[in-house]
Amino acid sequence: MFSWLKKYDVHLSPAIHGMVTQDGKPVAGAEVWRELTYDTDFIDKALTGADGSFAFPPKQIRSRKPGGLAEMRTRQVVSVRYNDKQYLLWYLTTSSIQPQQAIVQKLSALHCDLNNEELEQVFPNIEKPDFPHSTFSICRWNDEPLTQRSE
């Protein structure tokens, strides 16, 4: 009856682990930004280490929004700024407020070379196979073939 008063756990992002390279060589000291949106923006940043690696912890909030009538979507954006240029490492929207296995897997191993072309990459949705995920990214994964489309 009063579901709009209840607070729900909303999963905004799993832990993120990645590596930024240029021509296969580590990019150290670059600013990596994570912007998560679910009715409001949550922004944090990290610097790449000497080996080009970076990480963000998982992010979850409590919200009354899932009990409302409107469908809410979570937006995940990860980008890196290097030599006054911004590169898109990950852009995805989802209506799920629970962790999704394929997204957890992809974000646990971002391999991003700054010379890669930004592509739309489509990959299977394990929980809802009829609704595949789609991300825009310069990152690549070796675990499975992806449907790729140039911008």
Secondary structure, DSSP 8 states (H G I E B T S, - for coil): --TTTS-EEEEEE--EEEEEEETTEE--S-EEEEEEESSSEEEEEEE--TTSEEEE--EEEEESGGGSSS---EEEEEEEEETTEEEEEEEEEES-SS--HHHHHHHT-EEEETTS--EEEEE--SS-TTS-EEEEESEE-SSS--EEEE-
